[in-house]
Amino acid sequence: MENPLYQREGGDWINFRIPNTDLSIPMIQSGFGDGVYPVYFGYDKDNNLCDVVIEYIYLG
């Protein structure tokens, strides 16, 4: 509702605030339940999560 030029009527994404924390995570509507998408996680040298990649479109 906040970004009508960039979202469908049902919405496409929110930046969800995790209750009782200062943390948030984007939640994205990818479609209507008709597919699966690979997700890759990247870690730094100290084994901390530092990257998340969701492959919506295969680019070869």
Backbone as a ProteinNet text record, in pm:
[ID]
protein_1_A
[PRIMARY]
MENPLYQREGGDWINFRIPNTDLSIPMIQSGFGDGVYPVYFGYDKDNNLCDVVIEYIYLG
[TERTIARY]
81.3	0	85.8	206.8	292.2	356.2	369.7	438	352.3	239.3	147.1	203.7	301.9	360.6	449.6	493.2	589.5	536.3	410.5	355	221.6	193.7	61.7	-38.1	-164.3	-268.3	-250.2	-210.5	-188.7	-55.8	28.6	160.9	265.4	389.9	500.8	606.4	625.1	731.8	701.9	763.6	762.5	901.5	938.6	1060.1	1014.5	1004.1	946	1039.2	990.4	1066.8	1045.7	1152.7	1143.8	1108	996.1	950.4	1057.8	1060.3	1149.7	1297.7	1326.4	1465.6	1475.5	1598.2	1622.3	1646.6	1619.9	1648.5	1526.7	1553	1444.7	1491.3	1394.1	1424.5	1324.4	1373.1	1277.3	1203.9	1073.6	992.1	934.3	951.9	920.8	821.3	715.6	622.1	677.5	708.8	772.6	672.7	552.6	453	331.4	276.5	151.8	164.4	282.1	300.9	324.6	363.7	379.3	524	617.6	757.7	842.2	968.2	1066.4	1188.2	1261.6	1375.3	1494.1	1611.4	1729	1774.9	1821	1870.6	2012.9	2103.2	2243.9	2282.1	2362.2	2408.4	2559.3	2607.7	2751	2797.5	2915.7	2971.5	3107.9	3140.6	3271.5	3374.9	3497	3606.5	3584.3	3495.7	3464.8	3337.7	3288.4	3169.3	3040.4	3039.6	2919	2845.5	2715.4	2635.3	2650.6	2684.5	2704.1	2635.7	2573.2	2508.8	2400.1	2288.7	2181.4	2143.2	2143.1	2108.3	1990.2	1883.4	1768.1	1762.2	1772.9	1780.7	1639.5	1576.5	1442.2	1445	1547.6	1559.7	1696.4	1701.3	1828.4	1893.9	2015.1	2085.1	2193.4	2206.4	2302.3	2430.9
-120.3	0	127	118.2	236.2	271.3	173.5	194	144.8	207.2	153.5	146	227.3	221.1	99.1	38.6	-70.8	-203.2	-208	-329.7	-363.5	-494.8	-538.6	-509.2	-523.2	-493.2	-574.1	-702.4	-786.7	-763.2	-678.1	-651.4	-745.1	-705.7	-785.7	-811	-718.4	-730.7	-646.4	-684.6	-603.1	-614.1	-517.5	-524.3	-554.9	-684.4	-731.4	-707.6	-638.2	-613.5	-730.1	-795	-909.5	-858.6	-906.8	-855.7	-864.2	-762.1	-752.2	-745.9	-702.5	-685.8	-559.2	-522.5	-414.3	-470.2	-598.3	-666	-668.1	-671.4	-685	-775	-827.1	-914.7	-886.3	-871.1	-852.2	-982.4	-973.5	-1087.9	-1054.2	-1145.8	-1117.3	-1218.4	-1169.3	-1258	-1283.1	-1408.6	-1440	-1478.3	-1507.6	-1551.2	-1606.6	-1712.1	-1765.7	-1913.8	-1956.2	-2092.3	-2193.6	-2148.3	-2239.8	-2271.4	-2245.8	-2273	-2280	-2315.9	-2316.8	-2238.1	-2183.8	-2098.9	-2138.5	-2160.4	-2193.5	-2072.1	-2100.4	-1995.8	-2032.3	-1935.2	-1955.5	-1860.8	-1911.4	-1832.3	-1814.9	-1695	-1668.8	-1636.6	-1686.2	-1664.9	-1599.4	-1515.4	-1451.6	-1543.6	-1495.2	-1578.6	-1622.8	-1552	-1589.5	-1673.1	-1719.1	-1803.2	-1729.7	-1596.8	-1518.5	-1504.4	-1518.7	-1500.6	-1357.3	-1340.9	-1205.7	-1183.8	-1289.4	-1273.6	-1378.8	-1339.2	-1431.5	-1400.6	-1501.5	-1484.3	-1577.5	-1520.8	-1598.6	-1588.6	-1701.6	-1703.1	-1716.8	-1601.9	-1602.4	-1633	-1587.1	-1608.5	-1666.7	-1782.5	-1845.5	-1767.5	-1721.4	-1640.7	-1718.4	-1846.3	-1929.7	-1934.8
0	0	0	59	67.1	-66	-157.1	-284.7	-400.3	-428	-528.2	-669.8	-702.5	-836.4	-854.1	-744.2	-750.5	-697.4	-655.6	-599.7	-664.1	-673.3	-715.3	-604.3	-634.7	-536.6	-408.2	-423.4	-306.2	-237.5	-292.3	-236.1	-291.8	-287.9	-337.2	-230.7	-139.7	-42	80.8	191.4	312.7	375.2	451.9	531.8	673.9	705.2	830.1	946.6	1046.3	1169.1	1264.4	1306.1	1395.4	1534.7	1590.6	1720.5	1828.5	1911.8	2026.8	1988.9	1864.2	1821.8	1737.3	1702.2	1608	1468	1447.7	1322.1	1231	1101.4	1004.5	891.7	817.4	705.5	594.6	471	361.1	333	313.6	273.5	137.6	41.7	-97.3	-150.9	-211.9	-280.3	-419.5	-447.7	-574.9	-682.1	-644.8	-742.2	-672.5	-728.9	-676.8	-642.6	-595.7	-550.4	-661	-777.1	-890.3	-924.1	-833.6	-863.7	-738.7	-758.6	-650.2	-696.7	-603.5	-635.6	-549.1	-610.3	-529.6	-448.7	-327.9	-237.3	-197.6	-207.8	-174.7	-61.6	32	144.3	134.4	161.6	161.6	302.5	336.1	469.6	459.2	555.4	556.2	620.2	634	685.3	829.6	904.1	1041.8	1052.3	937.4	928.4	966.7	947.6	969.5	836.9	841	720.4	670.9	543.4	491.3	357	300.3	170.3	154.6	95.5	59.9	-83.9	-169	-310	-340.2	-394.8	-438	-589	-655.7	-801.4	-860.5	-889.5	-946.9	-1096.8	-1164.5	-1306.8	-1335.4	-1401.7	-1433.8	-1548.6	-1527	-1626.2	-1698.4	-1670.3	-1741.7	-1674
[MASK]
++++++++++++++++++++++++++++++++++++++++++++++++++++++++++++

